Amino acid sequence: MRVREIVGGSTAALLLASCAPSIETQIASAGAGEIPEKASFVFMSGPGTDNTVNVAARNLVADSLYLKNWKEEAPGTYAISVSVSVLPSSLDVHENDLEQGETNPIVTKRPKKNYILGSCTSELHRLDVKIFRVVDGERLYSGTASEYHCKARIMDTLPYLTNAAMADIGKLPAARTEKRKGVY
């Protein structure tokens, strides 16, 4: 009987995991393509950016840059802007492209409401990273990653968003969707 209980419990857990929706990460990047092998950087900060979420996001971005042999020191050669957003999925969010002077919708797709075990209101988790050359203000790179979540907290999704937003640094501009199994 004990073996049947264990197997039955495992089966139920597997069924629930298979019902979990996949998470789609929308990624968009732009930049010059090549980055220096070594560089120094500083984070740009404005009012209200010293909260726990923004500090965690900056630390994750810094870790990503450390892996590329960049180091944080003032005065830096590059200035890094990091912003984190958590928005209700009912909002339409647009991004203004200053180079074209147009308002373009972001690449995020709203989630389908086909949850098997109930419903919930999803929210958009978004991370934007921009890297500027300090001398002339030219943008070297920008990366955006966004995902819709039903139950996840932004602190849980920041590592995924950071990896996605920083994945294309040093590459040509791209926009794509990546999927992974959801556990939230």
C-alpha positions in Angstrom: 0.0 0.0 0.0 2.8 2.4 0.8 4.4 2.0 -2.6 1.0 2.7 -4.3 0.6 5.9 -2.2 4.1 7.1 -3.2 3.6 6.3 -6.9 0.1 7.9 -6.8 1.5 11.0 -5.3 4.2 11.2 -7.9 1.7 10.8 -10.7 -0.4 13.6 -9.3 2.6 15.8 -9.1 3.6 15.0 -12.6 0.1 15.7 -13.9 0.0 19.1 -12.1 3.4 20.0 -13.5 2.4 19.1 -17.0 -0.7 21.3 -16.7 1.5 24.3 -15.8 1.5 26.8 -18.6 4.7 27.5 -20.4 6.2 31.0 -19.8 7.0 33.0 -22.8 9.8 35.5 -22.5 9.6 38.3 -25.1 13.1 39.6 -25.8 14.1 42.7 -27.8 17.6 44.1 -28.1 19.4 46.8 -30.0 23.0 47.9 -30.1 26.2 48.5 -32.0 27.0 44.8 -32.1 30.5 44.7 -30.6 31.4 45.5 -27.1 34.8 46.1 -25.5 36.5 43.1 -23.9 37.1 45.1 -20.7 35.4 48.3 -19.5 34.3 50.1 -16.4 30.7 51.1 -15.7 28.5 53.0 -13.2 24.8 52.7 -12.7 22.5 55.6 -13.4 20.0 56.1 -10.6 17.1 58.3 -10.1 14.5 59.0 -7.4 12.9 55.8 -6.1 15.4 53.4 -7.6 17.0 52.3 -4.4 14.2 49.9 -3.5 14.9 46.2 -3.0 13.7 45.1 -6.5 15.8 47.7 -8.4 18.9 47.0 -6.3 18.5 43.2 -6.9 18.1 43.9 -10.7 21.2 46.1 -10.7 23.2 43.4 -8.9 22.1 40.7 -11.4 23.1 43.0 -14.3 26.4 43.7 -12.7 27.1 40.0 -12.3 26.3 39.5 -16.0 28.8 42.3 -16.9 31.5 40.9 -14.5 31.4 37.7 -16.5 32.3 39.9 -19.6 35.3 41.3 -17.7 33.6 44.6 -17.0 34.0 46.2 -13.6 32.0 48.7 -11.6 34.0 51.7 -10.8 33.6 55.5 -10.9 34.1 57.3 -13.2 32.9 54.6 -15.5 33.4 54.5 -19.3 29.8 53.4 -19.6 26.6 54.3 -17.7 24.0 51.6 -17.2 20.3 52.2 -16.8 18.2 49.4 -15.2 14.5 49.6 -14.8 12.0 47.1 -13.5 8.2 47.2 -14.1 5.3 45.2 -12.8 2.1 46.1 -14.7 -1.4 44.7 -14.9 -2.0 42.7 -18.1 -5.0 44.9 -19.0 -2.7 47.8 -19.9 -1.4 48.5 -23.4 2.2 49.5 -23.0 4.0 51.3 -25.8 7.6 52.2 -26.2 8.8 55.4 -27.9 11.6 54.9 -30.4 13.4 58.3 -30.3 15.4 57.5 -33.5 12.3 57.0 -35.6 10.0 59.4 -33.7 7.1 56.9 -33.7 5.3 55.2 -30.9 5.5 51.4 -31.4 3.9 48.7 -29.3 6.3 46.5 -27.4 6.7 42.9 -28.5 4.9 41.4 -25.5 2.0 39.2 -26.2 -0.8 39.0 -23.7 -1.3 35.5 -22.1 -4.2 33.3 -23.1 -6.7 32.6 -20.3 -6.8 28.8 -20.5 -5.7 27.8 -17.1 -6.9 24.3 -16.2 -7.0 24.6 -12.4 -8.8 28.0 -12.1 -8.0 31.4 -13.2 -6.1 34.4 -12.0 -5.2 37.9 -13.1 -1.8 38.0 -14.7 0.7 40.8 -14.6 3.6 41.8 -16.8 7.1 41.6 -15.4 9.6 43.6 -17.5 13.3 44.5 -17.2 15.0 47.1 -19.4 18.8 47.5 -19.5 20.4 50.3 -21.4 24.2 50.9 -21.8 25.4 54.4 -22.8 28.9 55.6 -23.5 29.6 58.4 -20.9 31.7 60.6 -23.2 29.1 61.3 -25.8 25.9 59.6 -24.5 25.7 57.1 -27.4 23.7 54.0 -26.7 25.9 50.9 -26.9 23.1 48.4 -26.1 19.6 48.1 -24.9 17.9 44.8 -23.9 14.3 44.3 -22.8 12.8 41.1 -21.4 9.2 40.7 -20.4 7.0 37.9 -19.2 3.4 37.5 -18.0 2.9 35.8 -14.7 -0.1 34.7 -12.7 1.4 34.0 -9.3 5.1 34.7 -9.5 6.7 37.6 -7.7 9.1 39.9 -9.5 12.0 38.8 -7.3 11.4 35.2 -8.5 11.5 36.2 -12.2 14.4 38.8 -12.1 17.1 36.2 -12.8 15.3 34.9 -15.9 14.6 38.4 -17.1 18.2 39.5 -16.6 19.6 36.5 -18.5 17.2 37.2 -21.3 17.8 41.0 -21.4 21.6 40.6 -21.4 21.8 37.6 -23.7 22.3 39.6 -26.9 24.9 42.0 -25.7 27.6 42.2 -28.3 25.3 40.8 -31.0 23.2 42.4 -33.7 19.7 43.6 -32.8 17.1 40.9 -32.4 13.6 40.3 -31.3 12.4 36.8 -30.3 10.3 34.7 -27.9 11.7 32.0 -25.7 9.6 29.5 -23.8 10.2 27.6 -20.6 8.0 25.5 -18.4 6.3 27.5 -15.7 6.6 26.6 -12.0 4.7 29.6 -10.6 
